Amino acid sequence: MSSSIVLFSRTALMAAAVVVAGNAAAATISLKFGQPSQPDPNRGPYADAPHQFTLALEKLLPGQFKIKVYPNRQLGDEKEMLEQVRFGTLDMDITTNAVVANVESSLLANDLPFLYPDAPTAHRVLDGPIGQSMLSRLESKNLIGLAFFEGGFRHMMNNARPVITPADVKGVKYRVMQNPVFIGMFNSLGGNAIPMAFGDLFTALRQGTVDGMELPITAGFAVKANEVTKYLSLTSHTYSALVMTVSKRAFNKLDKDRQQAFRKAALMANKVQRANNAKREAAALDGLKKRGMTVNPVKDLAEFRTMVTPVYDQFRERIGSELLDSLLAAVKK
């Protein structure tokens, strides 16, 4: 009798363990997601990215995750939030490619001037083997790169003159992101590149510390660029990719099926976010014109591309020659 009681007790314990494990697997997992802009997903690409990801993940894994988004730099600027994700104190974020490139130099390739001729080419390359190769390299930095989202092409805005040819950039002081490719780009065109944090930009423009800036059209509309700059020139000098990352620490706690769902949800989400951004961009351009901003096309991008060739040579080694050559071939297809 004694042995049968022991056997029953062990069986009961095993059954209880299965129930506990099942409940743990079914429990909702809470994640913190940092993003640097205003919170309305209808107004900008940064807010729309976590919104679309959350919707896609819910379709794939209903009720399994609760994602809390912290907008407006509540948890720090982009650099600070990315560091938190690396350390595992923040679970996820959406970050401008140029900031992530300071952590993983292969991503400098995406910021090369006049690389992507149009958005469909950028989407094809970034969602394909080359883009996935870039994202995979983030793992050694304690980041899991899920997908590239869209910030939009960046354009020059200034108070000096419309930019129609490269000569119009000469001598103009442009605020640029604290990223070496952007500094090299504007200097190669004869401008004066002044790296500074975005939070300091509008004071610098009002005080004349800088003459201009470069932003995607949607960002320019959101921050009311027309109040501090006169001219918007459609230079499309850099395609601004946004990188969605998750902490390696948080990602490794997920089973393989959930990890796969995260990657799939990110790719589902970026399709919707990009389409939304294209619509927002058209509306934002019209809005800036209505606010009185002077908008002009660029005369000959080939001349611009010729002048920035030294930037490609300068960063070839840091990006990796094989990756850069593959990228240059891919954008021509």
ROTORLO-73395 format. One record per residue (C-alpha): residue number from 1; x, y, z. Coordinates in pm, whole numbers. Example, Ala and Ser with C-alpha at 12.3 -4.5 7.8 and 13.67 -1.06 7.14 Angstrom:
BEGIN
+-----+--------+--------+--------+
| seq |     c1 |     c2 |     c3 |
+-----+--------+--------+--------+
|   1 |   1230 |   -450 |    780 |
|   2 |   1367 |   -106 |    714 |
+-----+--------+--------+--------+
***
This chain:
BEGIN
+-----+--------+--------+--------+
| seq |     c1 |     c2 |     c3 |
+-----+--------+--------+--------+
|   1 |      0 |      0 |      0 |
|   2 |    278 |    232 |     91 |
|   3 |    449 |    196 |   -250 |
|   4 |    118 |    252 |   -436 |
|   5 |     61 |    571 |   -239 |
|   6 |    411 |    693 |   -329 |
|   7 |    349 |    605 |   -693 |
|   8 |     19 |    793 |   -689 |
|   9 |    188 |   1094 |   -528 |
|  10 |    457 |   1104 |   -794 |
|  11 |    196 |   1080 |  -1069 |
|  12 |     -4 |   1360 |   -911 |
|  13 |    304 |   1578 |   -883 |
|  14 |    391 |   1516 |  -1249 |
|  15 |     38 |   1604 |  -1354 |
|  16 |     46 |   1920 |  -1143 |
|  17 |    377 |   2017 |  -1300 |
|  18 |    227 |   1981 |  -1646 |
|  19 |    -64 |   2205 |  -1548 |
|  20 |    171 |   2469 |  -1406 |
|  21 |    390 |   2457 |  -1715 |
|  22 |     84 |   2487 |  -1937 |
|  23 |    -42 |   2787 |  -1741 |
|  24 |    301 |   2949 |  -1762 |
|  25 |    309 |   2899 |  -2137 |
|  26 |    -37 |   3049 |  -2170 |
|  27 |     38 |   3349 |  -1944 |
|  28 |     47 |   3688 |  -2115 |
|  29 |    399 |   3821 |  -2162 |
|  30 |    439 |   4195 |  -2105 |
|  31 |    698 |   4387 |  -2307 |
|  32 |    814 |   4750 |  -2299 |
|  33 |    857 |   4918 |  -2639 |
|  34 |   1033 |   5255 |  -2669 |
|  35 |    983 |   5497 |  -2957 |
|  36 |   1104 |   5857 |  -2997 |
|  37 |    805 |   6040 |  -3150 |
|  38 |    453 |   6147 |  -3065 |
|  39 |    218 |   5856 |  -2986 |
|  40 |    -43 |   5878 |  -3264 |
|  41 |     19 |   5602 |  -3525 |
|  42 |   -182 |   5800 |  -3779 |
|  43 |     65 |   6089 |  -3767 |
|  44 |    407 |   5938 |  -3810 |
|  45 |    617 |   5634 |  -3904 |
|  46 |    780 |   5580 |  -3564 |
|  47 |    447 |   5550 |  -3385 |
|  48 |    294 |   5341 |  -3662 |
|  49 |    569 |   5078 |  -3649 |
|  50 |    498 |   4939 |  -3299 |
|  51 |    125 |   4979 |  -3361 |
|  52 |    132 |   4763 |  -3674 |
|  53 |    368 |   4513 |  -3511 |
|  54 |    135 |   4473 |  -3214 |
|  55 |   -163 |   4414 |  -3446 |
|  56 |     29 |   4158 |  -3652 |
|  57 |    158 |   3973 |  -3346 |
|  58 |   -193 |   3957 |  -3203 |
|  59 |   -313 |   3791 |  -3525 |
|  60 |    -38 |   3530 |  -3503 |
|  61 |    -43 |   3474 |  -3126 |
|  62 |   -376 |   3597 |  -2987 |
|  63 |   -362 |   3709 |  -2625 |
|  64 |     -6 |   3594 |  -2564 |
|  65 |    163 |   3936 |  -2551 |
|  66 |     87 |   4275 |  -2401 |
|  67 |    308 |   4546 |  -2550 |
|  68 |    329 |   4880 |  -2371 |
|  69 |    463 |   5158 |  -2595 |
|  70 |    653 |   5451 |  -2441 |
|  71 |    649 |   5742 |  -2691 |
|  72 |    800 |   6093 |  -2695 |
|  73 |   1145 |   5988 |  -2573 |
|  74 |   1001 |   5901 |  -2231 |
|  75 |   1280 |   5647 |  -2188 |
|  76 |   1553 |   5858 |  -2349 |
|  77 |   1661 |   5956 |  -2699 |
|  78 |   1718 |   5699 |  -2972 |
|  79 |   2078 |   5629 |  -2870 |
|  80 |   1984 |   5586 |  -2505 |
|  81 |   1690 |   5356 |  -2580 |
|  82 |   1902 |   5141 |  -2811 |
|  83 |   2157 |   5100 |  -2533 |
|  84 |   1879 |   4997 |  -2294 |
|  85 |   1766 |   4731 |  -2540 |
|  86 |   2124 |   4606 |  -2566 |
|  87 |   2148 |   4580 |  -2188 |
|  88 |   1807 |   4415 |  -2162 |
|  89 |   1646 |   4686 |  -1947 |
|  90 |   1414 |   4776 |  -2238 |
|  91 |   1255 |   4499 |  -2444 |
|  92 |   1203 |   4660 |  -2785 |
|  93 |   1244 |   4982 |  -2980 |
|  94 |   1228 |   5143 |  -3324 |
|  95 |   1541 |   5339 |  -3416 |
|  96 |   1671 |   5538 |  -3711 |
|  97 |   1921 |   5333 |  -3911 |
|  98 |   2191 |   5597 |  -3865 |
|  99 |   2180 |   5547 |  -3487 |
| 100 |   2195 |   5168 |  -3511 |
| 101 |   2488 |   5201 |  -3755 |
| 102 |   2694 |   5350 |  -3473 |
| 103 |   2660 |   5010 |  -3304 |
| 104 |   2694 |   4786 |  -3612 |
| 105 |   2899 |   4949 |  -3889 |
| 106 |   2762 |   4736 |  -4175 |
| 107 |   2438 |   4936 |  -4148 |
| 108 |   2629 |   5248 |  -4251 |
| 109 |   2564 |   5120 |  -4604 |
| 110 |   2197 |   5216 |  -4584 |
| 111 |   2284 |   5579 |  -4518 |
| 112 |   2515 |   5619 |  -4816 |
| 113 |   2406 |   5921 |  -5021 |
| 114 |   2187 |   5863 |  -5326 |
| 115 |   2215 |   5484 |  -5288 |
| 116 |   1850 |   5380 |  -5324 |
| 117 |   1685 |   5527 |  -5636 |
| 118 |   1332 |   5477 |  -5503 |
| 119 |   1135 |   5325 |  -5218 |
| 120 |   1043 |   4994 |  -5392 |
| 121 |   1413 |   4924 |  -5451 |
| 122 |   1491 |   4994 |  -5086 |
| 123 |   1209 |   4764 |  -4974 |
| 124 |   1325 |   4482 |  -5201 |
| 125 |   1685 |   4499 |  -5085 |
| 126 |   1616 |   4549 |  -4714 |
| 127 |   1363 |   4265 |  -4695 |
| 128 |   1588 |   4036 |  -4899 |
| 129 |   1911 |   3848 |  -4822 |
| 130 |   2127 |   4164 |  -4798 |
| 131 |   1901 |   4335 |  -4547 |
| 132 |   1860 |   4017 |  -4346 |
| 133 |   2238 |   3976 |  -4340 |
| 134 |   2270 |   4325 |  -4191 |
| 135 |   2010 |   4249 |  -3927 |
| 136 |   2173 |   3919 |  -3833 |
| 137 |   2496 |   4101 |  -3746 |
| 138 |   2318 |   4286 |  -3467 |
| 139 |   2300 |   3968 |  -3261 |
| 140 |   2666 |   4003 |  -3165 |
| 141 |   2568 |   4342 |  -3016 |
| 142 |   2296 |   4183 |  -2798 |
| 143 |   2024 |   4299 |  -3036 |
| 144 |   1784 |   4100 |  -3249 |
| 145 |   1699 |   4292 |  -3564 |
| 146 |   1344 |   4203 |  -3666 |
| 147 |   1289 |   4413 |  -3979 |
| 148 |   1344 |   4745 |  -4151 |
| 149 |   1057 |   4993 |  -4144 |
| 150 |   1030 |   5324 |  -4329 |
| 151 |   1109 |   5676 |  -4224 |
| 152 |   1109 |   5801 |  -4583 |
| 153 |   1359 |   5973 |  -4808 |
| 154 |   1540 |   6263 |  -4646 |
| 155 |   1543 |   6607 |  -4808 |
| 156 |   1731 |   6933 |  -4752 |
| 157 |   1558 |   7224 |  -4583 |
| 158 |   1731 |   7558 |  -4526 |
| 159 |   1704 |   7935 |  -4499 |
| 160 |   1978 |   8027 |  -4745 |
| 161 |   1856 |   7920 |  -5090 |
| 162 |   1676 |   7644 |  -5281 |
| 163 |   1903 |   7348 |  -5359 |
| 164 |   1888 |   7281 |  -5731 |
| 165 |   2252 |   7187 |  -5804 |
| 166 |   2536 |   7080 |  -5574 |
| 167 |   2671 |   7437 |  -5582 |
| 168 |   2366 |   7544 |  -5380 |
| 169 |   2481 |   7334 |  -5085 |
| 170 |   2820 |   7504 |  -5067 |
| 171 |   2880 |   7707 |  -4753 |
| 172 |   2542 |   7632 |  -4597 |
| 173 |   2550 |   7508 |  -4238 |
| 174 |   2337 |   7194 |  -4207 |
| 175 |   2252 |   7016 |  -3889 |
| 176 |   2311 |   6644 |  -3943 |
| 177 |   2270 |   6338 |  -3728 |
| 178 |   2567 |   6231 |  -3522 |
| 179 |   2667 |   5978 |  -3784 |
| 180 |   2989 |   5987 |  -3991 |
| 181 |   2822 |   5911 |  -4325 |
| 182 |   2596 |   6217 |  -4297 |
| 183 |   2889 |   6435 |  -4197 |
| 184 |   3093 |   6307 |  -4493 |
| 185 |   2801 |   6352 |  -4732 |
| 186 |   2740 |   6719 |  -4663 |
| 187 |   3108 |   6803 |  -4644 |
| 188 |   3168 |   6636 |  -4982 |
| 189 |   2897 |   6860 |  -5132 |
| 190 |   3070 |   7169 |  -4994 |
| 191 |   2831 |   7228 |  -4708 |
| 192 |   2923 |   7268 |  -4344 |
| 193 |   2798 |   6960 |  -4159 |
| 194 |   2722 |   7031 |  -3793 |
| 195 |   2629 |   6717 |  -3597 |
| 196 |   2393 |   6775 |  -3307 |
| 197 |   2108 |   6610 |  -3121 |
| 198 |   1764 |   6670 |  -3267 |
| 199 |   1646 |   6828 |  -2942 |
| 200 |   1889 |   7117 |  -2995 |
| 201 |   1802 |   7177 |  -3360 |
| 202 |   1522 |   7432 |  -3349 |
| 203 |   1703 |   7659 |  -3107 |
| 204 |   2009 |   7639 |  -3334 |
| 205 |   1799 |   7732 |  -3639 |
| 206 |   1636 |   8028 |  -3464 |
| 207 |   1973 |   8155 |  -3339 |
| 208 |   2142 |   8105 |  -3676 |
| 209 |   2389 |   7848 |  -3544 |
| 210 |   2281 |   7637 |  -3840 |
| 211 |   2110 |   7739 |  -4165 |
| 212 |   1929 |   7418 |  -4241 |
| 213 |   1851 |   7057 |  -4167 |
| 214 |   1763 |   6739 |  -4352 |
| 215 |   1456 |   6533 |  -4268 |
| 216 |   1191 |   6313 |  -4423 |
| 217 |    888 |   6512 |  -4537 |
| 218 |    659 |   6359 |  -4275 |
| 219 |    900 |   6460 |  -3999 |
| 220 |    931 |   6808 |  -4144 |
| 221 |    554 |   6850 |  -4137 |
| 222 |    521 |   6707 |  -3786 |
| 223 |    779 |   6944 |  -3637 |
| 224 |    654 |   7244 |  -3840 |
| 225 |    976 |   7288 |  -4035 |
| 226 |    814 |   7578 |  -4219 |
| 227 |    841 |   7788 |  -3901 |
| 228 |   1221 |   7770 |  -3896 |
| 229 |   1320 |   7711 |  -4262 |
| 230 |   1206 |   7863 |  -4592 |
| 231 |   1310 |   7616 |  -4859 |
| 232 |   1242 |   7245 |  -4904 |
| 233 |   1444 |   7087 |  -5184 |
| 234 |   1346 |   6735 |  -5288 |
| 235 |   1697 |   6594 |  -5286 |
| 236 |   1604 |   6240 |  -5170 |
| 237 |   1969 |   6212 |  -5068 |
| 238 |   1919 |   5926 |  -4820 |
| 239 |   1649 |   5665 |  -4769 |
| 240 |   1579 |   5668 |  -4396 |
| 241 |   1526 |   5313 |  -4280 |
| 242 |   1399 |   5246 |  -3928 |
| 243 |   1523 |   4935 |  -3749 |
| 244 |   1296 |   4741 |  -3514 |
| 245 |   1501 |   4562 |  -3253 |
| 246 |   1426 |   4339 |  -2957 |
| 247 |   1660 |   4272 |  -2669 |
| 248 |   1852 |   3949 |  -2717 |
| 249 |   1788 |   3879 |  -2352 |
| 250 |   1409 |   3906 |  -2395 |
| 251 |   1411 |   3723 |  -2729 |
| 252 |   1602 |   3426 |  -2592 |
| 253 |   1333 |   3375 |  -2328 |
| 254 |   1085 |   3295 |  -2606 |
| 255 |   1044 |   2949 |  -2753 |
| 256 |   1129 |   2898 |  -3120 |
| 257 |    770 |   2924 |  -3239 |
| 258 |    727 |   3261 |  -3069 |
| 259 |   1060 |   3383 |  -3202 |
| 260 |    952 |   3290 |  -3552 |
| 261 |    620 |   3469 |  -3496 |
| 262 |    806 |   3784 |  -3390 |
| 263 |   1003 |   3789 |  -3715 |
| 264 |    695 |   3716 |  -3924 |
| 265 |    490 |   3982 |  -3746 |
| 266 |    761 |   4243 |  -3811 |
| 267 |    760 |   4169 |  -4185 |
| 268 |    380 |   4176 |  -4192 |
| 269 |    384 |   4509 |  -4009 |
| 270 |    645 |   4681 |  -4223 |
| 271 |    438 |   4628 |  -4538 |
| 272 |    144 |   4812 |  -4384 |
| 273 |    359 |   5080 |  -4220 |
| 274 |    535 |   5160 |  -4548 |
| 275 |    208 |   5191 |  -4737 |
| 276 |     73 |   5420 |  -4467 |
| 277 |    388 |   5629 |  -4477 |
| 278 |    361 |   5686 |  -4852 |
| 279 |     13 |   5830 |  -4801 |
| 280 |    128 |   6044 |  -4509 |
| 281 |    422 |   6174 |  -4711 |
| 282 |    201 |   6297 |  -4995 |
| 283 |    -30 |   6471 |  -4748 |
| 284 |    264 |   6621 |  -4556 |
| 285 |    420 |   6765 |  -4871 |
| 286 |     92 |   6930 |  -4962 |
| 287 |     62 |   7057 |  -4606 |
| 288 |    406 |   7220 |  -4608 |
| 289 |    325 |   7393 |  -4935 |
| 290 |      1 |   7527 |  -4788 |
| 291 |    194 |   7656 |  -4488 |
| 292 |    403 |   7866 |  -4725 |
| 293 |    719 |   7661 |  -4761 |
| 294 |    890 |   7692 |  -5100 |
| 295 |    932 |   7344 |  -5253 |
| 296 |   1154 |   7267 |  -5550 |
| 297 |   1278 |   6959 |  -5740 |
| 298 |   1648 |   6894 |  -5796 |
| 299 |   1788 |   6950 |  -6143 |
| 300 |   2037 |   6665 |  -6189 |
| 301 |   2093 |   6398 |  -5925 |
| 302 |   2374 |   6244 |  -6133 |
| 303 |   2590 |   6546 |  -6054 |
| 304 |   2521 |   6501 |  -5682 |
| 305 |   2609 |   6131 |  -5702 |
| 306 |   2942 |   6208 |  -5866 |
| 307 |   3038 |   6451 |  -5592 |
| 308 |   2964 |   6207 |  -5309 |
| 309 |   3167 |   5919 |  -5457 |
| 310 |   3448 |   5978 |  -5202 |
| 311 |   3202 |   5894 |  -4922 |
| 312 |   3160 |   5543 |  -5062 |
| 313 |   3536 |   5497 |  -5071 |
| 314 |   3574 |   5639 |  -4722 |
| 315 |   3336 |   5387 |  -4562 |
| 316 |   3400 |   5081 |  -4779 |
| 317 |   3624 |   4912 |  -4522 |
| 318 |   3393 |   4981 |  -4227 |
| 319 |   3089 |   4852 |  -4415 |
| 320 |   3275 |   4560 |  -4570 |
| 321 |   3373 |   4546 |  -4936 |
| 322 |   3178 |   4229 |  -5010 |
| 323 |   2858 |   4363 |  -4856 |
| 324 |   2894 |   4701 |  -5028 |
| 325 |   2956 |   4544 |  -5369 |
| 326 |   2654 |   4317 |  -5326 |
| 327 |   2442 |   4614 |  -5227 |
| 328 |   2554 |   4826 |  -5521 |
| 329 |   2474 |   4542 |  -5759 |
| 330 |   2134 |   4482 |  -5597 |
| 331 |   2012 |   4840 |  -5628 |
| 332 |   2081 |   4836 |  -6002 |
| 333 |   1861 |   4532 |  -6073 |
+-----+--------+--------+--------+
***
